[in-house]
Amino acid sequence: MEHVSAETADLLVHTPTGEAVRLGLLWETKPALLVLVRHYGCQFCRAQLADLRPVWSRIEAAGVQPVVIGNGTPLMAEAFAEETGLAVPLYTNPGREVYDALGAKRPGAIALLDPRVYWNGLKTVLRGFFPKKKQGDAAQLGGVFLVRPDGSMPYAYRSDLAGDVPSPREVLRVVGAEAAAG
């Protein structure tokens, strides 16, 4: 099982209003499910959050705090929260230190040759999610991480390419909320 270092816990993220928050505060009293999105114009990220919207309450009922982290400016984060109707805390990390510390990937230009990226893109477009203006670092991939108050990280999903995200069912399984769904 992976662990989050004290240095990682001391990293700062910002609220959409620009207030700095120590990352470790997000899981200090109960586990946190960190959902790192690629950037605020990302069609895949908007689709992922739309898929997670119906299960946020189940995640919270399991005693886990869902948190979304992006890497654009606080102003971009604020617009993203409004556009997506995000009902869970949103933070931003413009310098991407959190992404680096958690091992989120940054593929090279060759990744654009992977047909799965285009297949993922087509699937999101067919669902009504279109690419928007880049708002953050478009080369940054995201991930989903479950971090407990003791810093242990029993789940770390690092996206391999754009649109590669765990399903809501997988996320529910991870937080132990699948029993509540029945």
Secondary structure as UniProt FT lines:
FT   STRAND          2..3
FT   HELIX           6..9
FT   STRAND          12..14
FT   TURN            16..17
FT   STRAND          20..22
FT   HELIX           23..27
FT   STRAND          32..36
FT   TURN            40..41
FT   HELIX           43..52
FT   HELIX           53..55
FT   HELIX           56..61
FT   TURN            62..63
FT   STRAND          65..70
FT   HELIX           74..84
FT   STRAND          90..92
FT   TURN            94..95
FT   HELIX           97..102
FT   HELIX           109..113
FT   HELIX           115..126
FT   TURN            127..128
FT   TURN            138..139
FT   STRAND          143..147
FT   TURN            149..150
FT   STRAND          152..153
FT   STRAND          155..158
FT   TURN            162..163
FT   HELIX           168..175
FT   HELIX           178..181
//
